[in-house]
Amino acid sequence: MWFCPRCGHDASAAGTCPRDGEVLARVSQHDLIGRELGEYKVLASLGGGSFGSVYRAVHLRSGMLAAIKLLHRPIEDAESKRVLIEARAAAMLDHPNVVKVYDLAVSSDRRPYIVMQLLDGKPLSQLLATRMEVPTAIAIINDVLAALAIAHPRGVIHRDLKPDNIFVTKGRAMIVDFGLAKLIADPQSPSLTATGEALGTPHYMAPEQVRGELADGRADLYAVGCVLFEMLAGRPPFEGSATFAIFDAHLHQPPPSIMALRPDVPAAVAAAIAHALAKDPGARVASAGTMQRELTTARVTKRRWPLVLAVSLVLVAVIAVGAVVAVLDSASGGGSGSSGPALVKKSKLQIPPLLPDEPALDPNMESTIEMIARNIEQGHYKRSDVVALRCSMDELYARPPIGLPAKMRAYARRVVKLLQDAHPDIDPAVDCKTAPVKAPPATARRIAAPEPQVDELPLDENIELAIATLHEQLDLGRLSWQAAQAMHCDFDRQDRDAIAAQGSVPRLTRSMHRRLGILIEAYHPGVTTARCR
């Protein structure tokens, strides 16, 4: 017998598949390749380990591709019922950072198998050939923690978190094999296999797992600390020539200092790792959400000048995002925005070149300048919007002791020159004094700042400052209805592009867009995404 390794079509002779042209493969006589397992046909091997094998498979009726993990060892009927109930609880987790589980069953030879989402990417273990940059490592770990923050309150504990069980795909990390540690447990003990080895993977096991005690979510957080340590240091925190040497290190040796091995790791990251690797579960970080907050605090301990760049780019984006403003202007039928004449449309607006002593700018700086020039040329700006930008930038750059590096100074000069050329009648010395020079305190503003939701990741300091800056501009009346609508449409377009490209909107982006959207719609009730499409 022959079959198509792409779609599963059966054939009686060698050749190519009539459906997709794939070269047919012979049904294996030694394993499951080409054979049916429940409602699925196994197409190819994807690898395996000591506990089970993973296959690519296709659903016989729907044609949906999936991954199947088939355990090597059969289990007793009573245990099968118990662990499958537990695995079904794991399958109920619906989260973008948890691999979807489609089916759970037992094969004809009494081996349990799990049918899962087929992922396009790599396990984290394949990305650890070199030490990771701190922001990259924290982004991956925050995705893992986001999944655990949903699972742990529901009583679902992974128990075997390790780089092999963290899959990096399309810009995000996903946990696989939730509940598998229980599924492979021996009926005689919740934490020991039949060979007497402690359940889990030695390098990532919490001390209570090594001792054979009942483990809760804090054991998963210990494993997260071990994984993050390895991502940054290039090796696990505890090593040994034999399994029991590693176990002894987990039980009795203090974790090495990550900063001694990697001096560029911020102290706050080192503290978060140490907190996760506490021997006593009672002294360990209490929840995934708490560890997320500790790492988020660590992420903002960077050079200060990128914060200035981030805020200035947001201030420019408040005015410059809307190539749709001209259409929206004519279709608005009102709103609070028309506070001045539109800028004169120019057919050929020259972008100010770099001076001989100025450094080349980063791509995001150059693209922002080009976006401003394009929108000026198309006549999309209101005079009030340009005044707001000029005043905000002048105020920001005048704040001591924040200085401007050469790139930022060159960027600022070219943006200001564009605005001057487009509307030479604006005089910051005069126009900035005609509006309030200071926003009311946050507690006195007309509309309160939206609070983060419980399931949202904390935003870093740059983004929080950008949200506060937009709130200030809205409260001062410096952001026109047209610019607000254009910004809202840009958020909508970014979200739709992200969904089309990777299936979902990144969590940080979704959180930022939600909070900015609430502010925009509160100050400009006529703004809506319905005008964007």
Helices and strands as residue ranges (DSSP letters): E 2-3, E 10-11, E 25-26, E 36-37, E 40-48, E 52-59, E 65-71, H 77-91, E 101-106, E 112-116, E 122-123, G 124-127, H 134-151, G 152-154, G 163-165, E 166-169, E 172-175, H 180-183, G 202-204, H 207-210, H 217-233, H 243-252, H 258-261, H 267-276, G 281-283, H 288-299, H 305-320, H 325-331, H 363-377, H 383-397, H 406-422, H 428-431, G 442-444, H 461-475, H 481-502, H 507-523, G 529-532
